[in-house]
Structures are given as C-alpha cells and as structure tokens.
Amino acid sequence: MGTIAPSSHPRALLNKSGHTAIDSVLKGLKKSSRSLQVALAAWSTDSQILDRVYYKGKNQHRGALFWRRVVELRRICGRLRRINPDQKLNVFRASFFGSDVPRNGPWSCFPDVKVTQIFITDIVTCTKLVEKMHEQCMKAYVSFTISLRGGAFLQLLLVLSALAARFNSLTSELINVLTKMLELSQHVLGTITTRHSENLLETHANDNEDIVDSKPLEDPVESGLLQSHPGIGPNVATTSRSQTWITDDVPSCALKLTSTTPSKPSRSSESTIQKKKKARKRDEIDDIFRL
C-alpha cells in the first residue's frame, strides 16, 4: 500500500455505507478517463493539422474575413491543451489510492473536501471552454461554407470546413464526458461532506456528555459561610451574597445592644429642657407684687 497523501484520508474514516458509492464512482471515472483520452487524442491530431494550415496561409490570408475564424479556433485549442483535463482526472483518481498514478486494485483512501472542490472547479471551467469551442465551430463552419461560394481558395476552405465539422463533433463528445465527470465528482463531494458532518455531530455529542458529567463548580464564599455557620439553611445560602454577609457577620450581642440603646431625643424635648434651665426662681418680692 502506498503512502497516503497529506490531502487524503484513510478509508477507515469513511462510513461503510459510503464505500459502495465510492466504488461506483471510481468505475465511472475509469470509463470516463478512457473516453476522454480517445477524444483528446483526436483533438490533438486535428489541432496539429489546424496549426499547419495556419502557419502556411497566415501571410497570404491575414486580412480575409474567414481567417479570423481560423485564429479563434486555434486560440481555443491552445487553451484546452493548457488545461489538460486528462491529467487532472488522473490526479483525482490517484488520490483514492495514495499514489501519483491510479491503480487497478482496491482504493485505500479518499481525497479531502478541498481537493474535490478544486477538481470540480477545473471541470466546470473546462466544460465552459468546450461549450464556447462548440459555438465557435458552428460559426466557423457557416463562415467557411459562405466563402466557398466565391470560388477562391477552394482547397483551403474545404480543409477548414472539414476541420470545423470535426471539432464540432469532438466538442459534443467532450461535453458529454465532462458532464458525466462533473456528476461523479459531485457525488464524491456529497459522500465526503456527509461523513464530515457526521463526525462533527459526534464530536459535539461527546463534548455535551463531558459537560453534563463534569462536577458543578462551588462558590468558595458560600461554601465557607455554610461551614462557619452550620445553622444556616439552604434557602439562606441561595440568597444574594450581600444579604448573607449582613445576616451572618453581625454577632448576636451586637443585635441585643442595638435593641436596648435609647433613641436620640427629638428637637421639641431639647427646647423644653432648655426653657426649664433658663427659667428663673421666684422669690418673696415676686410673690408680693404678683397680680
């Protein structure tokens, strides 16, 4: 068994229900790989013929209207050659075997979600390019057949018309193959995403169990008060911290003193006392002249 790539995961991490789905996907990708190789081989041969026609007549027909279609076809062929969907498919298939080349034996791992998403993006880009190539082939074929009516450069226009028809047929075949590859890769992404979500649910469930089983924290202040005053009931311990301090920290003797201390005299009583102090004693002379 080859070494697992950093972007791949062991087969054991995937649920058994997903093994059958991956098996069917790999069979479909293998079949698509063969069809893609045949179509791209024919595409490469026709592209080489187009290049030879282009280099042979570019100086003579550079200003002709039909030559613009030749330039456009050649440009799109170069872009498809640079994308190289066959190589991308082989790399994606190899990610299931932990090697650089896909094998015929059982798969031992599966690619990461990010790798699958990148492969899907490449296939979508390649499909859009081939669809554009299909439209350009139709326009080029119409342009070449219209130019044939003039009677000039018949041999060149016949070759270009045949190439446009050939590219049109190959683009239709490539679109079908790429569409099938896109469906299979999306199926792989759905299987991997389901496995990833199930693992997340399991981890969250384990975290919740740990939280429930853990011992609740005790307030050190309340626990200390309960130990120092064993007569305090549970209802008093559940009250606010400030109330427990007021009721527990004040000793009983202080409560008795506060109950026996006299109240402060009011202002009216103070005024009567002062008047009594200021009142002068009556003598005998006052008694004589009293009315």
Residue pairs with C-beta under 8 A, 6 or more apart in sequence:
1 98
1 108
2 97
2 98
2 99
2 108
3 98
3 99
4 10
4 98
4 108
4 109
5 95
5 98
5 109
7 95
7 111
7 112
7 114
7 115
8 95
8 96
8 98
8 109
8 110
8 111
8 112
8 115
9 109
9 110
9 111
9 112
10 108
10 109
11 19
11 107
11 108
11 109
11 110
13 195
13 199
14 22
14 110
14 191
14 192
14 195
15 194
15 195
15 198
18 191
18 192
18 194
18 195
21 187
21 188
21 191
22 96
22 107
22 110
22 188
22 191
23 107
25 184
25 187
25 188
25 191
26 93
26 96
26 107
28 180
28 184
29 89
29 92
29 93
29 181
29 184
30 93
30 102
32 89
32 177
32 180
32 181
32 184
33 86
33 89
33 90
33 93
35 173
35 177
36 85
36 86
36 89
36 174
36 177
36 178
36 181
37 86
39 170
39 173
39 174
39 177
40 85
40 86
40 174
42 166
42 170
43 77
43 80
43 167
43 170
43 174
44 81
46 163
46 166
46 167
46 170
47 74
47 77
47 81
49 159
49 163
50 70
50 73
50 74
50 77
50 163
51 74
53 70
53 156
53 159
53 160
53 163
54 70
54 71
54 74
57 67
57 156
58 67
61 67
61 153
61 156
64 147
65 143
65 147
66 143
66 144
66 147
66 157
66 160
69 136
69 139
69 140
69 143
69 144
69 160
69 164
70 140
70 160
72 136
72 140
73 133
73 136
73 137
73 140
73 163
73 164
73 167
76 129
76 132
76 133
76 136
77 133
77 167
79 129
80 126
80 129
80 130
80 133
83 122
83 125
83 126
83 129
85 122
85 123
85 126
85 178
85 181
88 119
88 122
88 123
89 181
90 101
90 102
91 100
92 111
92 115
92 116
92 119
92 185
93 102
94 100
94 101
94 102
95 109
95 110
95 111
95 115
96 102
96 107
96 108
96 109
96 110
96 111
97 103
97 105
97 107
97 108
97 109
98 108
98 109
110 188
110 192
111 119
111 188
111 192
112 192
113 189
113 192
113 193
113 196
116 185
116 188
116 189
116 192
117 189
119 185
120 182
120 185
120 186
120 189
123 178
123 181
123 182
123 185
124 182
126 178
127 175
127 178
127 179
127 182
130 171
130 174
130 175
130 178
131 171
131 175
133 167
133 171
134 168
134 171
134 172
134 175
137 164
137 165
137 167
137 168
137 171
138 168
140 160
140 164
141 161
141 164
141 165
141 168
144 157
144 160
144 161
144 164
145 161
147 153
147 157
148 154
148 157
148 158
148 161
221 241
222 237
222 241
222 244
225 232
225 237
225 244
225 248
226 232
226 237
228 248
229 248
232 244
232 248
236 244
236 247
237 244
